[in-house]
């Protein structure tokens, strides 16, 4: 699909190269690369717009016969021919002119033609340039007008731009908009800056096209191209990365122009198009599935690494039932691997009171506590070690004991914030941030052979530690795990399929029966769970920004909040991707 006007300038260029080649002086190529790779990259970025024409046919693909064959042939053939022709022209142009004579010239080819072919050659080159300008302008308006036309049909732009003239059979409004923008740029922006902005825009488009190919291949979109790029995905990765590198070498104006285009496009989508479309981009689906697969891999590793030793931290006086609940939870976590539970009572004395032998002597209450732990060891069929610690600072003592004993997790009762904690900082948050292991906090309403374990998720994959705890508790009590996910999002079909696939694969990883249940207004009440497990939130900036815990009715049962050690927490970038795609 190539007009006669588009072919004619190329013939003139080939004629110039062929007849000027005998005049090439090899001495002109001396020190050709003195400016280094930076100069080459800058020049490449500047002239990149010259290659935009080879892809214009793709914008009118629906008007091409047999596009699966003809479009790749047209693009690749034009690209190969144009690249060879441009390299030859530059080589001849440098070889026939004195060094530096065409630097800064807006008509270097005409200058070279005058040197080798005389006045007639210069006139021929000028005529070819005029024809090329007309051809490029016509093709540019033709292809560019199809973008607002297609966007309008997809509700990404006002519906006016998708209307087709009954008289001309063309999208008049779209063509008018495109022409008006081009005229405005020509009238306001200097010619060199237009070239830089055009090249920057074209580089950005090509980089995004490479990313889009990867997204289509990796996502679940209905994507069955007749032509597939060879060497996937290395060609696409190289195209995207090299495009970004070129943008950084084109100067401040071109780079800022590319940034402005990105910001403007995102703003347009966020404030106009997002509410008008009911589907997602292929990149969103591909990233969401990749994030889900990473979470499943981490979950599989966590499930296969059950804790061997758990510290039960008793920092306040508890009645026997609540004390037993904490120990029973810890026992269920370690029993599968014949682990040990270390139950420690922490007593805090004022700083003014010295830690003398009298303070640390074992009391009758201590002996009663150790006796109860011996009985629980027999009842729960797990090794339990009892200990008492007296210190000036309980939170430091808990962390120190956990580090000295090398425990895998700390189990403690979740204390409500009191006035002192609000003023001086919550000690539980301090323990979570400084503990050398995972932390499991329990809102303790009793724990008696739970058979229905609810795993509450956010918009995204379930935390691996929460999954591990849920499986251990359900497995030890011959129970089931219910996967509760929020239902306050109007998800697309792709989103729903991704969530279903993730839950299916997660169920296959676990050794207990699993069922999925959305979080509704009466979900927890109708399910009547025995214990609920969820991700804990702390006071870090990342948690405050990224945590999106669903609103869950009070379950009326014990709730367990898990805090993985910082080495097991997902990266900020991962949490951000979860927040954006789920």
C-alpha positions as CSV (number, residue, x, y, z in Angstrom):
1,X,0.0,0.0,0.0
2,X,2.3,2.8,-1.3
3,X,1.3,5.7,-3.4
4,X,3.3,6.9,-6.4
5,X,4.2,10.1,-4.6
6,X,5.7,8.1,-1.7
7,X,7.9,6.1,-4.1
8,X,9.2,9.1,-6.2
9,X,11.3,10.8,-3.4
10,X,13.0,7.6,-2.7
11,X,13.9,7.2,-6.3
12,X,15.5,10.7,-6.3
13,X,17.4,9.9,-3.1
14,X,18.7,6.7,-4.7
15,X,19.7,8.7,-7.8
16,X,21.6,11.2,-5.7
17,X,23.5,8.4,-3.8
18,X,24.3,6.5,-7.0
19,X,25.6,9.5,-9.0
20,X,27.4,11.2,-6.1
21,X,29.2,8.1,-4.9
22,X,32.1,8.4,-7.3
23,X,33.0,11.8,-5.8
24,X,33.4,10.4,-2.3
25,X,36.7,11.3,-0.6
26,X,37.8,8.7,2.0
27,X,39.7,11.3,4.0
28,X,36.4,12.9,5.0
29,X,35.7,9.9,7.2
30,X,38.7,10.5,9.5
31,X,37.7,11.0,13.1
32,X,34.1,10.2,12.2
33,X,33.3,9.0,15.7
34,X,35.2,11.5,17.8
35,X,32.1,12.6,19.7
36,X,31.6,9.1,21.0
37,X,28.4,7.1,21.5
38,X,26.6,10.1,23.0
39,X,26.7,12.0,19.7
40,X,25.5,8.9,17.8
41,X,22.6,8.4,20.1
42,X,21.6,12.0,20.0
43,X,21.6,12.0,16.2
44,X,19.7,8.7,16.2
45,X,17.0,10.2,18.4
46,X,16.7,13.3,16.2
47,X,16.2,11.5,12.9
48,X,14.1,8.7,14.4
49,X,10.9,10.4,13.1
50,X,12.1,9.6,9.6
51,X,11.2,6.0,10.3
52,X,7.7,6.8,11.5
53,X,6.3,6.4,8.0
54,X,7.1,2.7,7.8
55,X,4.4,2.0,10.6
56,X,1.7,4.3,9.3
57,X,0.2,1.4,7.4
58,X,-0.6,-0.3,10.7
59,X,-3.0,2.6,11.7
60,X,-5.2,1.8,8.7
61,X,-5.0,-2.0,9.0
62,X,-8.7,-2.5,8.8
63,X,-8.5,-1.0,5.3
64,X,-5.8,-3.4,4.1
65,X,-6.4,-6.7,2.3
66,X,-4.9,-9.7,4.0
67,X,-3.4,-7.6,6.9
68,X,-1.8,-10.6,8.6
69,X,0.6,-11.0,5.6
70,X,0.7,-7.6,3.9
71,X,1.3,-5.4,6.9
72,X,4.4,-7.2,8.2
73,X,5.8,-7.5,4.7
74,X,5.2,-3.8,4.1
75,X,6.6,-2.6,7.4
76,X,9.7,-4.9,7.4
77,X,10.4,-4.4,3.7
78,X,10.1,-0.6,4.0
79,X,12.2,-0.6,7.1
80,X,15.1,-2.6,5.5
81,X,15.0,-0.5,2.3
82,X,14.8,2.8,4.1
83,X,17.6,2.0,6.6
84,X,20.0,0.9,3.8
85,X,19.1,4.0,1.7
86,X,19.5,6.4,4.6
87,X,22.9,4.9,5.6
88,X,24.1,5.2,2.0
89,X,22.9,8.8,1.7
90,X,24.6,9.9,4.9
91,X,27.8,8.0,3.9
92,X,27.8,9.7,0.5
93,X,26.9,13.1,2.0
94,X,29.8,13.1,4.4
95,X,32.2,11.7,1.8
96,X,31.5,14.4,-0.8
97,X,31.5,17.5,1.4
98,X,34.3,19.2,3.2
99,X,34.3,18.3,7.0
100,X,31.9,20.6,8.9
101,X,30.5,22.3,5.7
102,X,27.0,20.9,6.3
103,X,27.0,21.3,10.1
104,X,24.0,23.3,11.1
105,X,22.6,23.4,7.6
106,X,18.9,22.7,7.2
107,X,19.4,21.4,3.6
108,X,22.6,19.2,3.8
109,X,21.6,17.0,0.9
110,X,21.0,20.0,-1.4
111,X,24.4,21.3,-0.4
112,X,26.0,17.9,-1.3
113,X,24.1,17.7,-4.6
114,X,25.4,21.1,-5.6
115,X,28.9,20.0,-4.9
116,X,28.7,16.8,-7.0
117,X,25.9,17.2,-9.5
118,X,25.8,21.0,-10.0
119,X,22.8,23.2,-10.1
120,X,20.6,20.6,-11.9
121,X,21.3,18.1,-9.1
122,X,20.4,20.7,-6.4
123,X,17.1,21.4,-8.2
124,X,16.3,17.7,-8.5
125,X,16.9,17.2,-4.7
126,X,14.7,20.2,-3.8
127,X,11.9,18.8,-6.0
128,X,12.3,15.4,-4.3
129,X,12.1,17.1,-0.9
130,X,8.9,18.9,-1.8
131,X,7.3,15.7,-3.0
132,X,8.5,13.9,0.1
133,X,7.0,16.7,2.3
134,X,3.6,16.4,0.5
135,X,3.6,12.6,0.7
136,X,4.6,12.7,4.4
137,X,2.0,15.3,5.3
138,X,-0.7,13.3,3.5
139,X,0.3,10.0,5.1
140,X,0.7,11.7,8.5
141,X,-2.8,13.2,8.5
142,X,-4.3,10.0,7.2
143,X,-2.8,7.8,9.9
144,X,-2.9,10.3,12.8
145,X,-6.6,11.0,12.2
146,X,-7.3,7.3,12.8
147,X,-6.1,7.5,16.4
148,X,-8.9,9.8,17.7
149,X,-11.3,8.0,15.4
150,X,-10.5,4.6,17.0
151,X,-10.3,6.1,20.5
152,X,-13.8,7.6,20.1
153,X,-15.2,4.2,19.0
154,X,-13.7,2.7,22.2
155,X,-15.2,5.6,24.3
156,X,-11.7,6.9,25.1
157,X,-12.5,10.2,23.3
158,X,-15.7,12.2,22.6
159,X,-18.1,10.4,20.3
160,X,-17.9,13.3,17.7
161,X,-14.6,12.0,16.4
162,X,-16.0,8.6,15.4
163,X,-18.6,10.0,13.1
164,X,-18.1,9.3,9.4
165,X,-19.2,11.8,6.7
166,X,-22.0,10.5,4.5
167,X,-20.6,12.6,1.6
168,X,-16.9,11.7,1.8
169,X,-17.0,8.4,3.8
170,X,-14.2,9.7,6.1
171,X,-14.0,10.8,9.8
172,X,-14.1,14.5,9.0
173,X,-14.0,15.7,12.7
174,X,-11.0,13.5,13.5
175,X,-9.1,14.7,10.3
176,X,-10.0,18.3,11.1
177,X,-8.7,18.0,14.7
178,X,-5.4,16.4,13.5
179,X,-4.8,19.0,10.8
180,X,-5.6,21.9,13.3
181,X,-3.1,20.5,15.8
182,X,-0.4,20.1,13.1
183,X,-0.9,23.7,11.9
184,X,-0.8,25.0,15.4
185,X,2.5,23.3,16.1
186,X,4.0,24.5,12.8
187,X,2.9,28.1,13.6
188,X,4.1,28.2,17.2
189,X,7.0,25.8,17.7
190,X,10.4,26.3,15.9
191,X,11.2,23.7,13.2
192,X,14.1,22.0,15.1
193,X,12.0,21.6,18.2
194,X,9.2,20.1,16.2
195,X,11.6,17.5,14.8
196,X,12.8,16.7,18.4
197,X,9.3,16.5,19.8
198,X,8.1,14.3,16.9
199,X,11.0,12.0,17.3
200,X,10.5,11.8,21.1
201,X,6.9,11.0,20.6
202,X,7.6,8.4,18.0
203,X,10.3,6.8,20.2
204,X,7.8,6.8,23.1
205,X,5.2,5.1,21.0
206,X,7.6,2.4,19.8
207,X,8.7,1.7,23.3
208,X,5.1,1.4,24.5
209,X,4.3,-0.9,21.5
210,X,7.0,-3.2,22.6
211,X,5.7,-3.2,26.2
212,X,2.2,-3.8,24.8
213,X,3.3,-6.9,22.8
214,X,4.7,-8.4,26.0
215,X,1.5,-7.5,27.9
216,X,-0.7,-9.2,25.2
217,X,1.5,-12.3,25.2
218,X,1.6,-12.7,29.0
219,X,-2.0,-11.7,29.7
220,X,-5.2,-13.5,29.0
221,X,-6.5,-11.2,26.3
222,X,-8.0,-12.6,23.2
223,X,-4.7,-12.2,21.2
224,X,-4.0,-14.5,18.3
225,X,-1.8,-12.6,15.8
226,X,-1.1,-14.0,12.4
227,X,2.4,-12.7,12.6
228,X,4.6,-13.3,15.7
229,X,7.8,-11.4,16.4
230,X,10.9,-13.6,16.4
231,X,13.2,-13.8,19.4
232,X,10.4,-13.0,21.9
233,X,10.7,-11.3,24.4
234,X,14.3,-10.1,23.8
235,X,13.4,-8.0,20.8
236,X,10.7,-6.3,22.7
237,X,12.8,-5.7,25.8
238,X,15.6,-4.3,23.7
239,X,13.1,-2.0,21.9
240,X,11.6,-0.7,25.1
241,X,14.9,-0.1,26.9
242,X,16.7,1.4,23.9
243,X,13.8,3.7,23.3
244,X,14.1,5.1,26.9
245,X,17.9,5.4,26.4
246,X,17.4,7.5,23.3
247,X,14.9,9.8,25.1
248,X,17.5,10.6,27.7
249,X,20.0,11.6,24.9
250,X,17.8,14.0,23.0
251,X,18.1,17.0,25.3
252,X,15.8,18.6,27.9
253,X,13.0,19.8,25.7
254,X,12.4,16.5,24.0
255,X,12.6,14.6,27.3
256,X,10.2,17.0,29.0
257,X,7.9,16.7,26.0
258,X,7.8,13.0,26.4
259,X,7.1,13.3,30.1
260,X,4.3,15.8,29.3
261,X,2.7,13.4,26.9
262,X,2.7,10.6,29.4
263,X,1.3,12.8,32.2
264,X,-1.4,14.2,29.9
265,X,-2.4,10.8,28.7
266,X,-2.7,9.4,32.2
267,X,-4.7,12.4,33.3
268,X,-7.0,12.1,30.3
269,X,-7.6,8.4,31.0
270,X,-8.1,9.0,34.8
271,X,-10.5,12.0,34.5
272,X,-12.4,11.2,31.2
273,X,-12.0,7.7,29.9
274,X,-11.8,5.5,33.0
275,X,-15.5,5.9,33.9
276,X,-16.6,5.3,30.4
277,X,-14.9,2.0,29.7
278,X,-15.8,-1.4,31.1
279,X,-12.6,-3.3,30.2
280,X,-9.0,-3.3,31.2
281,X,-5.7,-3.0,29.3
282,X,-3.7,-6.1,28.5
283,X,-0.8,-4.7,30.6
284,X,-3.0,-4.5,33.7
285,X,-4.1,-8.1,33.4
286,X,-0.5,-9.3,32.6
287,X,1.0,-7.5,35.6
288,X,-1.8,-8.7,37.9
289,X,-1.3,-12.3,36.8
290,X,2.5,-12.0,37.2
291,X,2.0,-10.5,40.7
292,X,-0.4,-13.4,41.6
293,X,2.1,-16.0,40.4
294,X,4.9,-14.4,42.5
295,X,2.6,-14.5,45.5
296,X,1.8,-18.2,44.9
297,X,5.5,-19.0,44.7
298,X,6.1,-17.3,48.0
299,X,3.1,-19.0,49.5
300,X,4.3,-22.4,48.4
301,X,7.7,-21.8,50.1
302,X,6.0,-20.5,53.2
303,X,3.6,-23.5,53.4
304,X,6.6,-25.9,53.2
305,X,8.5,-24.1,56.0
306,X,6.4,-24.6,59.2
307,X,7.8,-23.0,62.4
308,X,9.9,-25.2,64.7
309,X,9.8,-22.9,67.7
310,X,7.2,-20.3,68.8
311,X,7.4,-17.8,71.7
312,X,4.1,-17.1,73.5
313,X,4.6,-13.7,75.1
314,X,2.4,-13.1,78.2
315,X,2.8,-9.4,79.1
316,X,-0.2,-9.0,81.4
317,X,-2.3,-11.1,83.7
318,X,-4.6,-13.4,81.8
319,X,-7.2,-15.8,83.0
320,X,-6.6,-19.5,82.4
321,X,-8.9,-19.7,79.3
322,X,-7.2,-16.9,77.5
323,X,-3.8,-18.1,78.4
324,X,-4.7,-21.6,77.1
325,X,-6.0,-20.1,73.8
326,X,-2.7,-18.4,73.1
327,X,-0.7,-21.6,73.9
328,X,-3.1,-23.7,71.9
329,X,-2.7,-21.5,68.8
330,X,1.1,-21.7,69.1
331,X,0.9,-25.5,69.6
332,X,-1.2,-25.8,66.4
333,X,1.5,-23.9,64.5
334,X,4.4,-26.1,65.6
335,X,2.8,-29.6,66.1
336,X,3.1,-30.7,62.4
337,X,6.9,-30.4,62.6
338,X,7.3,-31.6,66.2
339,X,8.3,-28.1,67.3
340,X,8.5,-26.4,70.7
341,X,6.4,-23.7,72.4
342,X,8.3,-21.3,74.7
343,X,5.7,-19.7,77.0
344,X,7.2,-16.7,78.8
345,X,5.7,-14.4,81.4
346,X,7.1,-10.9,81.2
347,X,6.9,-8.7,84.3
348,X,7.9,-5.0,84.1
349,X,9.2,-3.2,87.2
350,X,9.8,0.6,87.4
351,X,13.2,2.0,86.4
352,X,13.8,3.1,90.0
353,X,13.5,-0.5,91.3
354,X,16.8,-2.4,90.9
355,X,16.7,-5.9,89.4
356,X,17.9,-7.7,92.6
357,X,17.7,-11.4,93.4
358,X,14.6,-10.6,95.6
359,X,12.7,-9.3,92.6
360,X,13.6,-12.3,90.4
361,X,13.0,-15.0,93.0
362,X,10.3,-17.5,91.9
363,X,6.9,-16.9,93.6
364,X,4.0,-19.2,94.2
365,X,2.3,-17.7,91.1
366,X,5.3,-18.6,89.0
367,X,5.2,-22.2,90.2
368,X,1.5,-22.4,89.5
369,X,2.1,-21.0,86.0
370,X,4.8,-23.7,85.3
371,X,2.5,-26.4,86.6
372,X,-0.3,-25.2,84.2
373,X,2.2,-25.3,81.3
374,X,3.1,-28.9,82.1
375,X,-0.5,-29.9,82.0
376,X,-1.0,-28.1,78.7
377,X,2.0,-29.9,77.2
378,X,0.3,-33.2,77.9
379,X,-3.2,-32.0,76.8
380,X,-2.0,-30.4,73.6
381,X,0.6,-33.1,72.8
382,X,3.5,-30.6,72.2
383,X,6.7,-29.7,74.0
384,X,6.1,-26.6,76.1
385,X,8.8,-24.7,78.0
386,X,7.8,-22.2,80.7
387,X,9.9,-19.2,81.7
388,X,9.6,-15.9,83.6
389,X,11.4,-12.7,82.7
390,X,11.6,-9.5,84.9
391,X,12.8,-6.3,83.2
392,X,12.5,-2.6,83.1
393,X,11.2,-2.6,79.6
394,X,8.9,-5.4,78.5
395,X,9.0,-4.7,74.7
396,X,12.8,-4.8,74.6
397,X,12.7,-8.0,76.7
398,X,10.3,-9.7,74.3
399,X,12.5,-8.9,71.3
400,X,15.6,-10.0,73.2
401,X,14.2,-13.3,74.3
402,X,13.0,-14.0,70.7
403,X,16.4,-13.3,69.3
404,X,18.3,-15.3,72.0
405,X,16.0,-18.3,71.6
406,X,16.0,-18.1,67.8
407,X,12.2,-18.5,67.6
408,X,10.3,-18.5,64.3
409,X,7.3,-16.5,65.5
410,X,6.0,-14.5,68.5
411,X,2.4,-15.1,69.6
412,X,0.9,-12.4,71.8
413,X,-2.5,-11.0,72.7
414,X,-3.4,-7.8,70.9
415,X,-3.7,-5.1,73.5
416,X,-6.0,-2.1,73.0
417,X,-4.3,1.3,72.9
418,X,-4.4,3.1,76.2
419,X,-3.6,6.8,76.8
420,X,0.0,6.1,77.6
421,X,0.4,4.1,74.5
422,X,-1.1,6.8,72.3
423,X,1.2,9.4,73.8
424,X,4.4,7.4,73.9
425,X,3.9,5.0,71.1
426,X,2.2,1.6,70.9
427,X,4.6,-1.1,72.3
428,X,3.1,-3.7,70.0
429,X,4.0,-1.6,66.9
430,X,7.6,-1.4,68.3
431,X,7.7,-5.2,68.7
432,X,6.4,-5.7,65.2
433,X,9.1,-3.4,63.7
434,X,12.0,-4.8,65.7
435,X,11.2,-8.5,66.2
436,X,13.7,-10.9,64.6
437,X,10.9,-13.1,63.4
438,X,7.2,-13.2,62.4
439,X,4.6,-11.8,64.9
440,X,1.1,-13.1,65.4
441,X,-1.2,-10.9,67.4
442,X,-4.5,-12.4,68.7
443,X,-7.7,-10.6,69.5
444,X,-8.6,-13.3,72.0
445,X,-12.2,-14.4,72.3
446,X,-11.4,-18.0,72.9
447,X,-9.9,-20.9,70.9
448,X,-11.5,-24.3,71.1
449,X,-10.8,-26.7,68.2
450,X,-11.8,-24.3,65.4
451,X,-13.2,-26.1,62.4
452,X,-14.1,-23.1,60.3
453,X,-11.1,-20.8,59.6
454,X,-11.7,-17.6,57.7
455,X,-8.8,-16.1,55.7
456,X,-9.6,-12.5,55.0
457,X,-7.9,-10.8,52.1
458,X,-7.5,-7.4,50.6
459,X,-7.6,-6.5,47.0
460,X,-4.7,-8.7,46.0
461,X,-3.1,-12.0,46.9
462,X,-3.3,-13.4,50.4
463,X,-0.2,-12.8,52.5
464,X,1.9,-16.1,52.6
465,X,2.2,-16.0,56.4
466,X,-1.6,-15.6,56.8
467,X,-2.1,-18.6,54.4
468,X,0.4,-20.7,56.4
469,X,-1.3,-19.9,59.7
470,X,-4.8,-20.6,58.3
471,X,-3.7,-24.0,56.9
472,X,-1.9,-25.0,60.1
473,X,-4.9,-24.2,62.3
474,X,-7.4,-25.9,60.0
475,X,-5.2,-28.9,59.5
476,X,-4.6,-29.5,63.2
477,X,-8.4,-29.2,63.9
478,X,-9.6,-31.1,60.8
479,X,-11.3,-27.9,59.6
480,X,-11.7,-26.0,56.4
481,X,-10.4,-22.6,55.1
482,X,-12.7,-20.0,53.6
483,X,-11.1,-17.5,51.3
484,X,-12.9,-14.2,51.8
485,X,-12.3,-11.4,49.2
486,X,-13.9,-8.0,49.0
487,X,-16.9,-7.5,46.7
488,X,-17.1,-3.7,46.6
489,X,-15.2,-3.5,43.3
490,X,-17.0,-3.8,39.9
491,X,-14.4,-6.0,38.3
492,X,-14.1,-6.8,34.6
493,X,-14.3,-10.3,33.3
494,X,-10.5,-10.5,33.1
495,X,-10.3,-9.4,36.8
496,X,-12.8,-12.1,37.8
497,X,-11.0,-14.8,35.9
498,X,-7.7,-13.8,37.4
499,X,-9.1,-14.0,40.9
500,X,-10.7,-17.3,40.2
501,X,-7.5,-18.7,38.8
502,X,-5.5,-17.5,41.7
503,X,-7.9,-19.0,44.3
504,X,-7.9,-22.3,42.4
505,X,-4.1,-22.5,42.4
506,X,-4.0,-21.5,46.0
507,X,-6.5,-24.2,46.9
508,X,-4.3,-26.8,45.2
509,X,-1.3,-25.7,47.3
510,X,-3.0,-26.4,50.6
511,X,-3.6,-29.7,52.3
512,X,-7.0,-28.8,53.7
513,X,-10.4,-28.2,52.1
514,X,-10.8,-24.7,50.7
515,X,-13.8,-22.7,49.6
516,X,-14.1,-19.2,48.3
517,X,-16.6,-16.7,49.7
518,X,-17.0,-13.0,48.9
519,X,-17.1,-10.5,51.8
520,X,-20.6,-9.1,51.9
521,X,-22.6,-7.5,54.6
522,X,-23.6,-10.8,56.2
523,X,-20.8,-13.0,54.9
524,X,-19.1,-13.7,58.2
525,X,-22.3,-14.0,60.2
526,X,-23.8,-16.6,57.8
527,X,-20.5,-18.5,57.7
528,X,-20.1,-18.4,61.5
529,X,-16.3,-18.8,61.5
530,X,-14.5,-20.1,64.6
531,X,-11.4,-17.9,63.9
532,X,-10.5,-15.2,61.4
533,X,-7.0,-14.6,60.0
534,X,-5.9,-11.4,58.3
535,X,-2.9,-9.2,57.4
536,X,-1.9,-6.9,60.2
537,X,-1.3,-3.2,59.6
538,X,1.3,-1.1,61.3
539,X,2.1,2.6,61.5
540,X,4.7,2.7,58.7
541,X,4.1,5.1,55.8
542,X,3.9,2.3,53.3
543,X,1.2,0.5,55.2
544,X,-0.8,3.7,55.7
545,X,-0.6,4.4,51.9
546,X,-0.9,0.9,50.4
547,X,-3.0,-1.1,52.9
548,X,-6.6,-1.4,51.7
549,X,-8.2,-3.8,54.1
550,X,-11.8,-4.4,53.4
551,X,-14.5,-3.5,55.7
552,X,-15.4,-6.7,57.6
553,X,-18.3,-7.1,60.0
554,X,-17.1,-8.0,63.5
555,X,-16.8,-11.8,63.3
556,X,-17.7,-12.5,66.9
557,X,-14.7,-14.8,67.2
558,X,-11.0,-14.7,67.7
559,X,-9.2,-12.7,65.1
560,X,-5.5,-13.3,64.3
561,X,-3.4,-10.6,62.7
562,X,-0.1,-11.7,61.1
563,X,3.0,-9.5,60.7
564,X,5.7,-11.1,58.6
565,X,9.3,-10.3,59.4
566,X,10.7,-7.6,57.2
567,X,12.7,-10.1,55.2
568,X,9.4,-11.8,54.2
569,X,7.4,-8.6,53.5
570,X,6.7,-7.8,49.8
571,X,8.7,-5.0,48.3
572,X,7.1,-1.6,48.1
573,X,6.9,-1.9,44.4
574,X,5.1,-5.2,44.7
575,X,2.6,-3.7,47.1
576,X,2.1,-0.8,44.8
577,X,1.4,-3.1,41.8
578,X,-1.1,-5.0,43.9
579,X,-2.8,-1.8,44.8
580,X,-3.0,-0.7,41.2
581,X,-4.0,-3.9,39.5
582,X,-6.2,-5.7,42.0
